[in-house]
Amino acid sequence: MSGHHRIKNIDYDDDEVYSDNEEDGYGDEQEGAEYTAEDKDNFATLTPVVRAELEEAGIAVLDAEIQDALWNYYWDVAKSVGYLKNAKAPKQQQPKNGGGVSTGVKKEKPKSKFDEAAERSAAASGTGKSAASSKQAKSTGLESKTKNLKIEEATPSQPPQPKVKSKGLDVPRLYAESISKRKASAAFVVIGHVDHGKSTLMGRLLLDTGAVAQRDIDKFQKQAAEIGKSSFALAWVMDTGSDERERGVTVDIAQHHFGTEAADFTILDAPGHRDFVPNMIGGASMADVAVLVVDANQLESGMKGQTREHILLARAVGIKKVIVAVNKMDAATLPPWSEEAFGRVKLEVGKFLSEIGIDVGEVAFVPCSGLNGENVVKAISSSQKEASWVSKGYRTLLHELEAYIPPPAPEEQVKRPLRMQVADVFRGGIQNPLSVSGRISAGNVQVGDAAVIQPSGESATIKAIDVADEARDWAVAGQLCTLHLADVEAQHLRAGDLLCSAKSPVRPTRDFTVNVSAAESILPQSVDLHVGRLHAEGRIAALIAILSDDGKEVVRRKPRIVKEKQRARLRVELGEALPIEEGTVVVLRSAGGTVASGVVAGDGAT
Ligand SMILES: Nc1nc2c(ncn2[C@@H]2O[C@H](COP(=O)(O)OP(=O)(O)OP(=O)(O)O)[C@@H](O)[C@H]2O)c(=O)[nH]1
């Protein structure tokens, strides 16, 4: 259904029921209202319940505001909480960064026609009642009080959502037609040892591409200076400039967007726990490129186990391109911008990467300073004589990112049944009570489509689609998007679930065969299975065969052991049935290290 239809169907003045101004947005009709003893009793009982809910979400409200909401929602605790969360959210959701940065989906977006209309219908069914019906409903207050307390234990109920109709678009055709006009896009993760300057470099990319305003950095700078850490101002854009954090919502994989004339980019970041391996795998499994940040002055720590592991994992989940940002070239110990020092770093990092099995010929090296913004977005100034070698031999980080744009998804991939792993789940908005973000790995989706979420088997309708924070009618394989869901039971939904086309969902399986390359020697053993954001316990139940180096031929059946760097086919059993199918990329880990990674060849029967 288009936004147009919705607007036409609504014939009241929305200012009556939904005001932008929170202070006087509701409650006008109660001016001078006299509450009965029963009303007062309800207020006394329910106000603390609503307050507790809101405090949990980090939202401060006045008693009067809670009472107005309870009054308007006829003592329905869940609806009052839902309403206040939304009414209070915009203030806290004000972009801290001049509107350019988006972290995940919870930033208040410019409302699309669709959203406005949905919001109005939601408001119509919630607060837009006449005073007469309001009085009638209030008289049953005590009954509903107990009922609502029960509802509130489960997922807060929302005003009924309008049914969503499909426009019946031929998405593969629209996609094929749009390819030539499409702006290129890519997503990347940033890897590197603590303190080597990851956050600063990302903040710099956002600032110098105009995604963040200088005045916001200045504000961070002031705050940072107060605690004697002014050099952290840029990093704070990533670490504290997240709207989710301000609202107390945890996001495991945040998205920050920036664009150039040539392409749009998404930084996938795990705020707060960037190095936590399950999150790292989740972010990397949605990325095209990994940027490895190495402090030119701290080479040794830069090559340690953790970085090795992260690069390995990035490769294991299919990242093809690695860009090495040799950072802090401005710092004194090199001396600053020393070509020779850079050469040493390049050599060492190159060796380290080739040991991991990365073709160094394909790796781009970028000498830069995130802190000063040299050779990140802007080329280094020609007045810096000691750095004249940089522009002769090396591109900026942004140019290197632009140079590796993955090709658009082939048509046959777009025609396959929809698969999108849920990276994060967002609950609680009035217009969009339940949304999921992720990257579509196969197929296509359009507003109105029916979906099934595995392993729970819940069904859902796609109510709206956002790509890079813009509302769209459809999206295809390769795109990072947020799907707003309707007609869905929220309880079972979690990060790591697989959203599938309802016509052809994945059947959850308890065992599968997988062709892997071994990161260490393998015996039948218990393992942690990672599939993007999904992790679960399992065991390598059988070593089926050693494969040739290209993975195509069986070299030996039923080996007793698979040695490091060998390729092999394994059978993996799981404690629970999970949505895994042929082609799924899996990582097997044990005792904090990666054992093997590969691609599922079939379910247990194969
Ligand atoms: N001289 C110099 N210092 C830098 C540069 N980039 C970052 N720094 C400083 O290095 C320190 C660490 O920077 P961060 O960006 O927080 O490093 P990080 O890798 O994100 O660290 P974690 O988030 O803890 O993993 C800060 O004091 C930065 O100001 C640079 O290009 N030159």
The ligand as an SDF file (V2000), in Angstrom:
LIG
                    3D

 32 34  0  0  0  0  0  0  0  0999 V2000
   50.0840   11.1420   16.6420 N   0  0  0  0  0  0  0  0  0  0  0  0
   49.0040   10.4960   16.3340 C   0  0  0  0  0  0  0  0  0  0  0  0
   48.1940   10.0050   17.2890 N   0  0  0  0  0  0  0  0  0  0  0  0
   47.0850    9.3600   16.9320 C   0  0  0  0  0  0  0  0  0  0  0  0
   46.7270    9.1560   15.5750 C   0  0  0  0  0  0  0  0  0  0  0  0
   45.5780    8.4630   15.5270 N   0  0  0  0  0  0  0  0  0  0  0  0
   45.2130    8.2360   16.8030 C   0  0  0  0  0  0  0  0  0  0  0  0
   46.1100    8.7740   17.6590 N   0  0  0  0  0  0  0  0  0  0  0  0
   46.0470    8.7380   19.1210 C   0  0  0  0  0  0  0  0  0  0  0  0
   46.1530    7.4040   19.5730 O   0  0  0  0  0  0  0  0  0  0  0  0
   45.3280    7.1820   20.7000 C   0  0  0  0  0  0  0  0  0  0  0  0
   44.3760    6.0210   20.4270 C   0  0  0  0  0  0  0  0  0  0  0  0
   43.5080    6.3550   19.3740 O   0  0  0  0  0  0  0  0  0  0  0  0
   42.1060    5.6230   19.1790 P   0  0  0  0  0  0  0  0  0  0  0  0
   41.5610    6.1160   17.9080 O   0  0  0  0  0  0  0  0  0  0  0  0
   41.3020    5.7340   20.4030 O   0  0  0  0  0  0  0  0  0  0  0  0
   42.6140    4.1340   19.0320 O   0  0  0  0  0  0  0  0  0  0  0  0
   41.7700    2.7910   18.8260 P   0  0  0  0  0  0  0  0  0  0  0  0
   42.5940    1.9040   17.9840 O   0  0  0  0  0  0  0  0  0  0  0  0
   40.4120    3.1180   18.3520 O   0  0  0  0  0  0  0  0  0  0  0  0
   41.7320    2.2650   20.2710 O   0  0  0  0  0  0  0  0  0  0  0  0
   40.6310    1.2800   20.9140 P   0  0  0  0  0  0  0  0  0  0  0  0
   39.2840    1.8750   20.6150 O   0  0  0  0  0  0  0  0  0  0  0  0
   40.9620    1.3390   22.3780 O   0  0  0  0  0  0  0  0  0  0  0  0
   40.8380   -0.0430   20.2770 O   0  0  0  0  0  0  0  0  0  0  0  0
   44.6190    8.5110   20.9420 C   0  0  0  0  0  0  0  0  0  0  0  0
   45.3180    9.2470   21.9000 O   0  0  0  0  0  0  0  0  0  0  0  0
   44.6940    9.1820   19.6110 C   0  0  0  0  0  0  0  0  0  0  0  0
   44.6020   10.5660   19.6830 O   0  0  0  0  0  0  0  0  0  0  0  0
   47.5970    9.6910   14.5680 C   0  0  0  0  0  0  0  0  0  0  0  0
   47.3730    9.5930   13.3750 O   0  0  0  0  0  0  0  0  0  0  0  0
   48.7140   10.3520   15.0220 N   0  0  0  0  0  0  0  0  0  0  0  0
  1  2  1  0
  2  3  2  0
  2 32  1  0
  3  4  1  0
  4  5  2  0
  4  8  1  0
  5  6  1  0
  5 30  1  0
  6  7  2  0
  7  8  1  0
  8  9  1  0
  9 10  1  0
  9 28  1  0
 10 11  1  0
 11 12  1  0
 11 26  1  0
 12 13  1  0
 13 14  1  0
 14 15  2  0
 14 16  1  0
 14 17  1  0
 17 18  1  0
 18 19  2  0
 18 20  1  0
 18 21  1  0
 21 22  1  0
 22 23  2  0
 22 24  1  0
 22 25  1  0
 26 27  1  0
 26 28  1  0
 28 29  1  0
 30 31  2  0
 30 32  1  0
M  END
$$$$
